[in-house]
Amino acid sequence: MWFAKEIRAVRERDPASRSTIEAILTSPGLHAIALHRAAHWLWRRGLFLPGRLVSHLNRAVTGVEIHPGARIGRGVFIDHGMGVVIGETASVGDNVTMYQGVTLGGTGKQRGKRHPTVEDDAVIGVGASVLGAVTVGEGARVGAGSVVLKDVPPHTTAVGLPARAVSWRDPASGEMRRLEHLPDPDRDSMLSMMQRIEELEGRVRELECERADCEPVVTSR
């Protein structure tokens, strides 16, 4: 059956999918991949304008923009799909999962390979951007909202702006090993604010002592 792996991926990875017929009729990610297959077939045969037109139709119908030159593997699951952009020289392996708002884009107007390679079984979270000719390794995970500017090793989780590796999963045992603590912007902002308050309080005490002709009190930091 055509798209059997893609339909199975929807059924297995989308908890909202209740039946195969529902997946076929209502999954925009599945529709986007089907239309891309047609656009890519035309593109590979030198029918560039028809390929771009099918790609444009795909964008209008599903909200997913996939350049007809991009290579998409089997069993790929695009959840919701809206806002996903995949560039011309991007390569997506088998059984990859991408969520809405994902961008596999370039970083300039250079020629040749300028878009990412996403290897088998990788997961790219909501709103993540993978930019340039970088590689997201097999089984790797990119956190929601992250911006990937360099390679993500296989079976590694990367998060942040720019993304950095925070954990690694043993593919044999499934055991997770933390590489570093997850970033906490709220905590960092609070610490910075407290340090600044201490500095200002110290300065106020110095000014008061200058007026009162006394020794300033040094605060601990």
C-alpha positions, 0 to 999 in steps of 0.5 A: 500500500502506498504511504503505508509507513507514513500512515502507520507513523500517524497511527503510532505517534499521534494520540488524536488519531482514532482510525486509519481512515481518519489518519488518511483523510485528516492528517495534514502532515500525511497530505504534505508528504504525499504532495511532496512525493509528486513534486519531487518526482517532477523535480528529479525529471527536470520538470522544475516549474511543475514541481514548484507549482505542486509544492506551492499547492502543497503549501496552500493546502496543508500549510507545509512548505517543502521544496521539491528538491528536498529528500524525505525518507519513509515513515516521516511524521509531521504533526499538525504541520502548519508552518513547517519549512524544509529547504531545497537541499535538506535531507530527512531520514526515515522515521523522523518526527517533526512538529509544527513550526519546524524550519530546516533552512539555510543561512545565506545565499550560498550554492550547493548543500546549504540545508540540514541533514536529519538522520533516521529516528530524530525528533525535532520539537515545536518551533525549532530551527535547524539552519545551515548544512548541519547534521542532526544525528540518528535518534537525536532530539531537538527541543522546542524553540531551539536554534541549531547552528552546529551538528547534533551528535546521534542520540543526543538531546540539544536545547537552547539559543543556540542549541547545545547538547544537554543529555545523551541516550544509550541506544542499547539500554535507553539509559539517559546521561545528563551532560549539563543542566538545562538552561533556566533563563528565569533563574539567571535573570533573578541572580543577575537582578539580585547582584545588581541590587547588592551593588546599588545598595553598596553604592548607596551606603558609600554615598551616605557614609561620605556625607556622614564622614564614616567608614562604608559597610562592605557587603558580601557578594 
